[in-house]
Amino acid sequence: MIFRKDWRKEVPLQEIRSLKRSRAFGRDRYSLKLKNGKTRDLHGLPNRKQAEALIGMLQKEGIEVPA
């Protein structure tokens, strides 16, 4: 069986390919697409301020983020 989700607690920045944003039940949900083809859901972003901080950090590292 092949799993397409990654469950590690910490993911190094060099393993991240892009950030994906989706909307469900009126809330933004974020996940990371990794270079090995897996995804990592980010459940710990309770407010917009933390999401903006994450997006800024990823942009500084040159990682693709949604517009």
GUNUTI-386383 format. One record per atom (N, C-alpha, C, O): atom name; x, y, z; residue in one letter. Coordinates in steps of 0.02 Angstrom, whole numbers, always signed. Each point is the difference from the previous one (the first is absolute). Layout:
<tifis>
TIFI, atom, xx, yy, zz, type
TIFI, CA, X, Y, Z, A
...
</tifis>
This chain:
<tifis>
TIFI, atom, xx, yy, zz, type
TIFI, N, +42, -59, +0, M
TIFI, CA, -42, +59, +0, M
TIFI, C, +44, +62, +0, M
TIFI, O, +49, +4, +38, M
TIFI, N, -65, +44, -79, I
TIFI, CA, +40, +61, -6, I
TIFI, C, -38, +57, +32, I
TIFI, O, -58, +13, -17, I
TIFI, N, +90, +21, +63, F
TIFI, CA, -30, +58, +34, F
TIFI, C, +25, +64, -32, F
TIFI, O, +59, +6, -14, F
TIFI, N, -104, +41, +2, R
TIFI, CA, +19, +63, -32, R
TIFI, C, +1, +57, +50, R
TIFI, O, +9, +58, -21, R
TIFI, N, -17, -71, +84, K
TIFI, CA, +3, +51, +52, K
TIFI, C, +63, -10, +42, K
TIFI, O, +22, -57, +10, K
TIFI, N, +6, +110, +14, D
TIFI, CA, +59, -2, +42, D
TIFI, C, -22, +20, +71, D
TIFI, O, -36, +49, +8, D
TIFI, N, +57, -87, +42, W
TIFI, CA, -24, +12, +68, W
TIFI, C, +55, +21, +48, W
TIFI, O, -11, +2, +61, W
TIFI, N, +70, +15, -88, R
TIFI, CA, +54, +22, +45, R
TIFI, C, -20, +65, +36, R
TIFI, O, -38, +40, -26, R
TIFI, N, +65, -32, +84, K
TIFI, CA, -14, +60, +40, K
TIFI, C, +35, +61, -30, K
TIFI, O, -28, +55, +0, K
TIFI, N, +88, -63, -25, E
TIFI, CA, +39, +54, -29, E
TIFI, C, +22, -19, -71, E
TIFI, O, +21, -56, -12, E
TIFI, N, -27, +104, -33, V
TIFI, CA, +21, -11, -70, V
TIFI, C, +52, +53, -16, V
TIFI, O, -13, +60, +6, V
TIFI, N, +74, -81, -27, P
TIFI, CA, +51, +49, -18, P
TIFI, C, -21, +42, -60, P
TIFI, O, -33, -25, -45, P
TIFI, N, +53, +89, +44, L
TIFI, CA, -19, +46, -54, L
TIFI, C, +24, -25, -68, L
TIFI, O, -34, +12, -50, L
TIFI, N, +91, -44, +47, Q
TIFI, CA, +26, -23, -65, Q
TIFI, C, -42, -57, -30, Q
TIFI, O, +10, -16, -58, Q
TIFI, N, -55, -14, +96, E
TIFI, CA, -43, -53, -26, E
TIFI, C, -68, +26, -24, E
TIFI, O, -40, -38, -27, E
TIFI, N, +27, +103, +36, I
TIFI, CA, -65, +29, -18, I
TIFI, C, +2, +26, -71, I
TIFI, O, +45, +39, -18, I
TIFI, N, -93, -59, -23, R
TIFI, CA, -5, +24, -69, R
TIFI, C, -46, +60, -4, R
TIFI, O, +17, +50, -31, R
TIFI, N, -77, -53, +63, S
TIFI, CA, -47, +55, -5, S
TIFI, C, -50, -3, +57, S
TIFI, O, -5, -50, +36, S
TIFI, N, -32, +105, -28, L
TIFI, CA, -54, +4, +48, L
TIFI, C, -66, +0, -39, L
TIFI, O, -6, +34, -50, L
TIFI, N, -42, -72, +74, K
TIFI, CA, -65, -3, -33, K
TIFI, C, -53, +26, +48, K
TIFI, O, +0, -17, +60, K
TIFI, N, -45, +59, -86, R
TIFI, CA, -54, +27, +41, R
TIFI, C, -67, -22, -30, R
TIFI, O, -11, +5, -60, R
TIFI, N, -33, -30, +102, S
TIFI, CA, -67, -18, -22, S
TIFI, C, -50, +28, +50, S
TIFI, O, +18, +19, +56, S
TIFI, N, -80, -16, -77, R
TIFI, CA, -51, +28, +43, R
TIFI, C, -53, -53, +13, R
TIFI, O, -26, -31, -47, R
TIFI, N, +11, +19, +111, A
TIFI, CA, -51, -49, +19, A
TIFI, C, -40, +28, +59, A
TIFI, O, +28, +23, +49, A
TIFI, N, -93, -25, -56, F
TIFI, CA, -45, +25, +53, F
TIFI, C, +15, +72, +20, F
TIFI, O, -5, +17, +59, F
TIFI, N, +25, +24, -107, G
TIFI, CA, +13, +71, +13, G
TIFI, C, +67, +15, +32, G
TIFI, O, +12, +56, +20, G
TIFI, N, +31, -106, -14, R
TIFI, CA, +66, +10, +31, R
TIFI, C, +55, -20, -49, R
TIFI, O, -9, -47, -39, R
TIFI, N, +64, +83, +42, D
TIFI, CA, +58, -18, -41, D
TIFI, C, +35, -59, +33, D
TIFI, O, +10, -2, +60, D
TIFI, N, +10, -46, -102, R
TIFI, CA, +39, -58, +23, R
TIFI, C, +65, +0, -40, R
TIFI, O, +0, +12, -60, R
TIFI, N, +54, -27, +94, Y
TIFI, CA, +66, +2, -32, Y
TIFI, C, +32, -70, +3, Y
TIFI, O, -10, -38, +47, Y
TIFI, N, +49, +23, -99, S
TIFI, CA, +39, -62, +0, S
TIFI, C, +64, +14, -39, S
TIFI, O, +3, +44, -44, S
TIFI, N, +48, -82, +60, L
TIFI, CA, +65, +5, -34, L
TIFI, C, +6, -57, -50, L
TIFI, O, -15, -57, +15, L
TIFI, N, +39, +73, -75, K
TIFI, CA, +16, -51, -49, K
TIFI, C, +75, -11, +5, K
TIFI, O, +39, +47, -7, K
TIFI, N, -19, -109, +18, L
TIFI, CA, +70, -15, +10, L
TIFI, C, +32, -24, -65, L
TIFI, O, -34, -21, -46, L
TIFI, N, +100, +24, +44, K
TIFI, CA, +37, -19, -60, K
TIFI, C, -5, -75, -15, K
TIFI, O, +11, -20, -57, K
TIFI, N, -28, -21, +106, N
TIFI, CA, -6, -72, -11, N
TIFI, C, -71, -18, -24, N
TIFI, O, -16, -60, -5, N
TIFI, N, -27, +111, -8, G
TIFI, CA, -67, -13, -26, G
TIFI, C, -53, -5, +53, G
TIFI, O, -59, -4, -17, G
TIFI, N, +77, +3, +80, K
TIFI, CA, -49, -4, +54, K
TIFI, C, -24, +69, +20, K
TIFI, O, +29, +50, -21, K
TIFI, N, -82, -48, +60, T
TIFI, CA, -26, +63, +27, T
TIFI, C, +0, -3, +76, T
TIFI, O, -1, -54, +29, T
TIFI, N, +1, +112, +3, R
TIFI, CA, -2, +5, +73, R
TIFI, C, -51, +52, +17, R
TIFI, O, +10, +59, -13, R
TIFI, N, -66, -79, +44, D
TIFI, CA, -52, +46, +21, D
TIFI, C, +24, +42, +59, D
TIFI, O, +34, -26, +45, D
TIFI, N, -52, +90, -46, L
TIFI, CA, +18, +45, +55, L
TIFI, C, -64, +17, +38, L
TIFI, O, -39, +42, -22, L
TIFI, N, +29, -74, +78, H
TIFI, CA, -60, +10, +40, H
TIFI, C, +9, +53, +53, H
TIFI, O, -49, +22, +29, H
TIFI, N, +110, -1, -15, G
TIFI, CA, +13, +45, +55, G
TIFI, C, +2, +73, -17, G
TIFI, O, +38, +37, +31, G
TIFI, N, -76, -14, -81, L
TIFI, CA, -1, +71, -18, L
TIFI, C, -69, +29, +18, L
TIFI, O, -44, +4, -44, L
TIFI, N, +34, +15, +106, P
TIFI, CA, -67, +21, +22, P
TIFI, C, -22, +69, -24, P
TIFI, O, -60, +15, -1, P
TIFI, N, +107, +28, -18, N
TIFI, CA, -20, +67, -21, N
TIFI, C, +39, +24, -61, N
TIFI, O, +51, -29, -19, N
TIFI, N, -75, +82, -10, R
TIFI, CA, +28, +28, -62, R
TIFI, C, +71, +26, +11, R
TIFI, O, +42, -4, -45, R
TIFI, N, -28, +31, +104, K
TIFI, CA, +67, +28, +14, K
TIFI, C, +54, -54, -4, K
TIFI, O, +53, +11, -29, K
TIFI, N, -67, -70, +56, Q
TIFI, CA, +48, -55, -3, Q
TIFI, C, +8, -25, -71, Q
TIFI, O, +56, -18, -21, Q
TIFI, N, -110, +16, -17, A
TIFI, CA, +4, -21, -70, A
TIFI, C, +42, +48, -41, A
TIFI, O, +41, -21, -41, A
TIFI, N, -49, +86, +52, E
TIFI, CA, +40, +50, -35, E
TIFI, C, +74, -5, +18, E
TIFI, O, +43, +10, -43, E
TIFI, N, -28, -25, +106, A
TIFI, CA, +69, -9, +21, A
TIFI, C, +31, -61, -35, A
TIFI, O, +58, +2, -22, A
TIFI, N, -96, -56, +16, L
TIFI, CA, +24, -60, -34, L
TIFI, C, +13, +15, -74, L
TIFI, O, +51, -20, -28, L
TIFI, N, -98, +54, -5, I
TIFI, CA, +7, +17, -70, I
TIFI, C, +61, +44, -11, I
TIFI, O, +38, -12, -48, I
TIFI, N, -27, +61, +90, G
TIFI, CA, +59, +43, -5, G
TIFI, C, +65, -38, +7, G
TIFI, O, +48, +12, -37, G
TIFI, N, -45, -58, +84, M
TIFI, CA, +60, -40, +11, M
TIFI, C, +14, -44, -61, M
TIFI, O, +57, -5, -22, M
TIFI, N, -108, -26, -5, L
TIFI, CA, +9, -44, -58, L
TIFI, C, +22, +40, -61, L
TIFI, O, +41, -24, -40, L
TIFI, N, -69, +84, +31, Q
TIFI, CA, +20, +42, -56, Q
TIFI, C, +73, +21, +5, Q
TIFI, O, +35, +2, -51, Q
TIFI, N, -11, +13, +111, K
TIFI, CA, +70, +17, +10, K
TIFI, C, +46, -57, -21, K
TIFI, O, +55, +12, -25, K
TIFI, N, -78, -73, +36, E
TIFI, CA, +40, -59, -16, E
TIFI, C, -6, -20, -74, E
TIFI, O, +32, -47, -23, E
TIFI, N, -74, +84, -15, G
TIFI, CA, -8, -15, -71, G
TIFI, C, -47, -57, -15, G
TIFI, O, +3, -30, -54, G
TIFI, N, -48, +15, +101, I
TIFI, CA, -48, -54, -9, I
TIFI, C, -64, +29, -30, I
TIFI, O, -22, +54, +19, I
TIFI, N, -7, -90, -66, E
TIFI, CA, -60, +22, -35, E
TIFI, C, -60, +2, +47, E
TIFI, O, -14, -48, +35, E
TIFI, N, -20, +106, -35, V
TIFI, CA, -60, +9, +42, V
TIFI, C, -57, +26, -44, V
TIFI, O, +13, +32, -51, V
TIFI, N, -76, -46, +70, P
TIFI, CA, -57, +23, -41, P
TIFI, C, -8, +76, +4, P
TIFI, O, +19, +31, +50, P
TIFI, N, -46, -3, -102, A
TIFI, CA, -11, +73, -3, A
TIFI, C, -59, +20, +42, A
TIFI, O, -16, +60, +4, A
</tifis>
